[in-house]
Amino acid sequence: MAKRRRPKPKPRAPSRRPVLVARHRAALRVSETLDLNRCERFLQHEARLLDDGKFDDWLALFTPDGSYWVPSEPDQDNPHDTVSLIYDDRRLLETRVRRLASPRIYSQEPRSRTSRIVSNVSIEDGDNNACTVRSKLLMVEYRRGGQRLFAGTAFHRLVQADGLILIASKRVNLLNCDAPLDGIVVPF
């Protein structure tokens, strides 16, 4: 019995549906300006990474000379005049992330569960490739049957490199920075 030949398929008409491009590829192709919408989406992405415990991905958001600062006094001018709650350069940020990833970190046994809210985002100054973004932050931390609230104002210095947004510096002014605080382990 002879086999039947299948007819050749007819060429398809071009689709009207848009072609989807992966976000990271699209970001590398077009250098967009740092507008309020992009900055707000970036801050929400950062908060999601921290809530999900993806600290390596969070660290990757920082520039090689990036810093993270949480002052211990209201209106503190710089981190060198007095002790800060947190003052990490890139090397200390890497150490912090390694400690958070370790299964032996007693201060995180069991791990904290967090929920962050970022709001009132505004651009303070800047241009198309760098800007200072101010936002309000509320973080709820739950661990060992207890819940803690942290509220404050965050200042991110954001820069653009190869179409990607990176954090050059992050400062978190806690509302109660000068109050007695138990150990702060999870970043804001």
C-alpha positions as a Markdown table, in Angstrom:
| # | Residue | x | y | z |
|---|---|---|---|---|
| 1 | Met | 0.0 | 0.0 | 0.0 |
| 2 | Ala | 1.4 | 3.3 | -1.0 |
| 3 | Lys | 1.8 | 6.2 | 1.4 |
| 4 | Arg | 0.0 | 9.4 | 0.8 |
| 5 | Arg | 2.0 | 12.5 | 0.5 |
| 6 | Arg | 0.9 | 15.3 | 2.7 |
| 7 | Pro | 0.3 | 18.6 | 0.9 |
| 8 | Lys | 2.8 | 21.4 | 1.6 |
| 9 | Pro | 1.4 | 23.9 | 4.2 |
| 10 | Lys | 0.3 | 27.2 | 2.8 |
| 11 | Pro | 2.3 | 30.2 | 3.9 |
| 12 | Arg | 0.6 | 32.0 | 6.8 |
| 13 | Ala | -0.5 | 35.6 | 6.6 |
| 14 | Pro | 1.5 | 37.8 | 8.9 |
| 15 | Ser | 0.1 | 38.0 | 12.4 |
| 16 | Arg | -1.3 | 41.3 | 13.8 |
| 17 | Arg | -0.3 | 40.3 | 17.3 |
| 18 | Pro | 2.7 | 42.1 | 18.7 |
| 19 | Val | 5.9 | 40.2 | 19.1 |
| 20 | Leu | 6.9 | 40.0 | 22.8 |
| 21 | Val | 10.5 | 40.6 | 23.8 |
| 22 | Ala | 11.9 | 39.6 | 27.1 |
| 23 | Arg | 12.1 | 42.5 | 29.4 |
| 24 | His | 15.9 | 42.3 | 30.0 |
| 25 | Arg | 16.5 | 42.3 | 26.3 |
| 26 | Ala | 14.2 | 45.2 | 25.7 |
| 27 | Ala | 15.9 | 47.2 | 28.5 |
| 28 | Leu | 19.3 | 46.7 | 26.9 |
| 29 | Arg | 18.1 | 47.9 | 23.5 |
| 30 | Val | 16.5 | 51.2 | 24.3 |
| 31 | Ser | 17.9 | 53.7 | 26.7 |
| 32 | Glu | 14.8 | 55.2 | 28.3 |
| 33 | Thr | 14.7 | 58.2 | 30.5 |
| 34 | Leu | 14.5 | 57.9 | 34.3 |
| 35 | Asp | 10.9 | 59.1 | 34.7 |
| 36 | Leu | 8.7 | 58.7 | 37.7 |
| 37 | Asn | 6.9 | 55.6 | 36.4 |
| 38 | Arg | 10.2 | 53.7 | 35.8 |
| 39 | Cys | 11.6 | 54.7 | 39.1 |
| 40 | Glu | 8.4 | 53.7 | 41.0 |
| 41 | Arg | 8.3 | 50.3 | 39.2 |
| 42 | Phe | 12.0 | 49.8 | 40.1 |
| 43 | Leu | 11.3 | 50.5 | 43.8 |
| 44 | Gln | 8.4 | 48.1 | 43.8 |
| 45 | His | 10.7 | 45.5 | 42.2 |
| 46 | Glu | 13.3 | 46.0 | 44.9 |
| 47 | Ala | 10.7 | 45.6 | 47.6 |
| 48 | Arg | 9.4 | 42.4 | 46.0 |
| 49 | Leu | 12.9 | 41.0 | 45.9 |
| 50 | Leu | 13.4 | 41.8 | 49.6 |
| 51 | Asp | 10.0 | 40.3 | 50.6 |
| 52 | Asp | 10.8 | 37.2 | 48.7 |
| 53 | Gly | 14.2 | 36.8 | 50.3 |
| 54 | Lys | 16.1 | 37.1 | 47.0 |
| 55 | Phe | 19.0 | 38.9 | 48.6 |
| 56 | Asp | 21.5 | 38.0 | 45.9 |
| 57 | Asp | 19.2 | 39.6 | 43.3 |
| 58 | Trp | 18.8 | 42.6 | 45.5 |
| 59 | Leu | 22.5 | 43.0 | 45.8 |
| 60 | Ala | 22.8 | 42.8 | 42.0 |
| 61 | Leu | 20.7 | 46.0 | 41.9 |
| 62 | Phe | 23.6 | 48.0 | 43.5 |
| 63 | Thr | 26.5 | 49.6 | 41.6 |
| 64 | Pro | 30.0 | 48.3 | 42.4 |
| 65 | Asp | 30.6 | 51.3 | 44.6 |
| 66 | Gly | 27.0 | 51.4 | 46.0 |
| 67 | Ser | 26.1 | 52.0 | 49.6 |
| 68 | Tyr | 23.3 | 51.4 | 52.0 |
| 69 | Trp | 22.7 | 53.7 | 55.0 |
| 70 | Val | 20.3 | 53.8 | 57.9 |
| 71 | Pro | 21.1 | 56.8 | 60.2 |
| 72 | Ser | 20.6 | 56.5 | 64.0 |
| 73 | Glu | 19.7 | 60.2 | 64.4 |
| 74 | Pro | 17.0 | 62.3 | 62.8 |
| 75 | Asp | 18.5 | 64.7 | 60.2 |
| 76 | Gln | 21.9 | 63.0 | 60.4 |
| 77 | Asp | 24.1 | 64.7 | 57.8 |
| 78 | Asn | 26.6 | 61.9 | 57.1 |
| 79 | Pro | 27.5 | 58.4 | 58.4 |
| 80 | His | 30.9 | 59.4 | 59.7 |
| 81 | Asp | 29.9 | 61.9 | 62.5 |
| 82 | Thr | 28.1 | 59.3 | 64.7 |
| 83 | Val | 27.3 | 55.6 | 64.8 |
| 84 | Ser | 24.7 | 54.5 | 62.3 |
| 85 | Leu | 22.1 | 51.7 | 62.6 |
| 86 | Ile | 23.5 | 50.4 | 59.3 |
| 87 | Tyr | 26.2 | 51.8 | 57.0 |
| 88 | Asp | 27.3 | 49.3 | 54.4 |
| 89 | Asp | 29.6 | 49.9 | 51.4 |
| 90 | Arg | 29.5 | 47.2 | 48.6 |
| 91 | Arg | 31.9 | 44.9 | 50.5 |
| 92 | Leu | 29.8 | 45.0 | 53.7 |
| 93 | Leu | 26.6 | 44.6 | 51.6 |
| 94 | Glu | 28.0 | 41.4 | 50.1 |
| 95 | Thr | 28.9 | 40.2 | 53.7 |
| 96 | Arg | 25.3 | 41.0 | 54.8 |
| 97 | Val | 23.8 | 39.0 | 51.9 |
| 98 | Arg | 26.1 | 36.0 | 52.6 |
| 99 | Arg | 25.0 | 36.0 | 56.2 |
| 100 | Leu | 21.4 | 36.2 | 55.3 |
| 101 | Ala | 21.8 | 33.2 | 52.9 |
| 102 | Ser | 23.5 | 31.1 | 55.5 |
| 103 | Pro | 21.4 | 28.4 | 57.1 |
| 104 | Arg | 23.3 | 29.0 | 60.4 |
| 105 | Ile | 22.2 | 32.6 | 61.0 |
| 106 | Tyr | 20.7 | 32.3 | 64.4 |
| 107 | Ser | 19.0 | 35.7 | 64.3 |
| 108 | Gln | 16.9 | 34.5 | 61.4 |
| 109 | Glu | 15.9 | 31.1 | 62.8 |
| 110 | Pro | 13.0 | 30.9 | 61.9 |
| 111 | Arg | 13.3 | 33.3 | 59.0 |
| 112 | Ser | 11.5 | 36.7 | 59.1 |
| 113 | Arg | 8.5 | 37.1 | 56.9 |
| 114 | Thr | 8.2 | 40.7 | 55.6 |
| 115 | Ser | 5.8 | 42.8 | 53.7 |
| 116 | Arg | 6.9 | 46.2 | 52.3 |
| 117 | Ile | 4.8 | 49.0 | 51.0 |
| 118 | Val | 6.4 | 51.7 | 48.9 |
| 119 | Ser | 4.4 | 54.9 | 48.3 |
| 120 | Asn | 4.6 | 58.7 | 47.7 |
| 121 | Val | 7.4 | 58.3 | 45.2 |
| 122 | Ser | 8.8 | 61.5 | 43.8 |
| 123 | Ile | 11.9 | 62.5 | 41.9 |
| 124 | Glu | 13.9 | 65.1 | 43.9 |
| 125 | Asp | 16.6 | 65.9 | 41.3 |
| 126 | Gly | 18.3 | 64.4 | 38.4 |
| 127 | Asp | 18.5 | 64.0 | 34.7 |
| 128 | Asn | 17.9 | 61.3 | 32.1 |
| 129 | Asn | 20.7 | 59.0 | 33.4 |
| 130 | Ala | 20.7 | 59.6 | 37.2 |
| 131 | Cys | 18.2 | 60.9 | 39.8 |
| 132 | Thr | 17.5 | 61.0 | 43.5 |
| 133 | Val | 14.1 | 59.3 | 44.3 |
| 134 | Arg | 12.3 | 59.9 | 47.6 |
| 135 | Ser | 9.6 | 57.5 | 48.8 |
| 136 | Lys | 7.8 | 56.5 | 51.9 |
| 137 | Leu | 8.4 | 53.0 | 53.2 |
| 138 | Leu | 6.4 | 50.8 | 55.6 |
| 139 | Met | 7.8 | 47.4 | 56.4 |
| 140 | Val | 6.1 | 44.8 | 58.6 |
| 141 | Glu | 8.3 | 42.0 | 59.9 |
| 142 | Tyr | 6.8 | 38.9 | 61.5 |
| 143 | Arg | 9.0 | 36.4 | 63.3 |
| 144 | Arg | 8.5 | 34.1 | 66.3 |
| 145 | Gly | 5.0 | 35.1 | 66.9 |
| 146 | Gly | 5.9 | 38.8 | 67.1 |
| 147 | Gln | 5.3 | 41.6 | 64.6 |
| 148 | Arg | 7.3 | 44.8 | 64.2 |
| 149 | Leu | 6.6 | 47.8 | 62.1 |
| 150 | Phe | 9.2 | 50.1 | 60.6 |
| 151 | Ala | 8.2 | 53.3 | 58.8 |
| 152 | Gly | 10.3 | 56.0 | 57.2 |
| 153 | Thr | 11.5 | 57.8 | 54.2 |
| 154 | Ala | 13.9 | 56.3 | 51.7 |
| 155 | Phe | 16.2 | 58.1 | 49.3 |
| 156 | His | 17.6 | 56.1 | 46.4 |
| 157 | Arg | 20.3 | 57.5 | 44.1 |
| 158 | Leu | 19.5 | 55.7 | 40.9 |
| 159 | Val | 21.7 | 55.6 | 37.9 |
| 160 | Gln | 21.3 | 54.1 | 34.4 |
| 161 | Ala | 24.0 | 51.8 | 33.0 |
| 162 | Asp | 23.5 | 49.9 | 29.7 |
| 163 | Gly | 19.7 | 50.6 | 29.9 |
| 164 | Leu | 19.4 | 49.1 | 33.4 |
| 165 | Ile | 18.6 | 51.0 | 36.6 |
| 166 | Leu | 21.0 | 50.5 | 39.4 |
| 167 | Ile | 21.2 | 51.8 | 43.0 |
| 168 | Ala | 24.3 | 54.0 | 43.6 |
| 169 | Ser | 23.2 | 54.7 | 47.2 |
| 170 | Lys | 20.2 | 54.0 | 49.4 |
| 171 | Arg | 19.4 | 55.9 | 52.6 |
| 172 | Val | 16.5 | 54.9 | 54.9 |
| 173 | Asn | 15.4 | 57.5 | 57.5 |
| 174 | Leu | 13.4 | 55.5 | 60.0 |
| 175 | Leu | 10.7 | 57.4 | 61.8 |
| 176 | Asn | 12.0 | 56.0 | 65.2 |
| 177 | Cys | 15.7 | 55.8 | 64.4 |
| 178 | Asp | 16.7 | 57.2 | 67.8 |
| 179 | Ala | 14.4 | 54.8 | 69.8 |
| 180 | Pro | 15.6 | 51.5 | 71.3 |
| 181 | Leu | 15.5 | 48.9 | 68.5 |
| 182 | Asp | 16.1 | 45.2 | 68.7 |
| 183 | Gly | 18.5 | 43.7 | 66.2 |
| 184 | Ile | 17.9 | 44.8 | 62.7 |
| 185 | Val | 18.9 | 42.0 | 60.3 |
| 186 | Val | 16.6 | 42.2 | 57.3 |
| 187 | Pro | 17.3 | 45.2 | 55.0 |
| 188 | Phe | 14.6 | 47.8 | 54.5 |
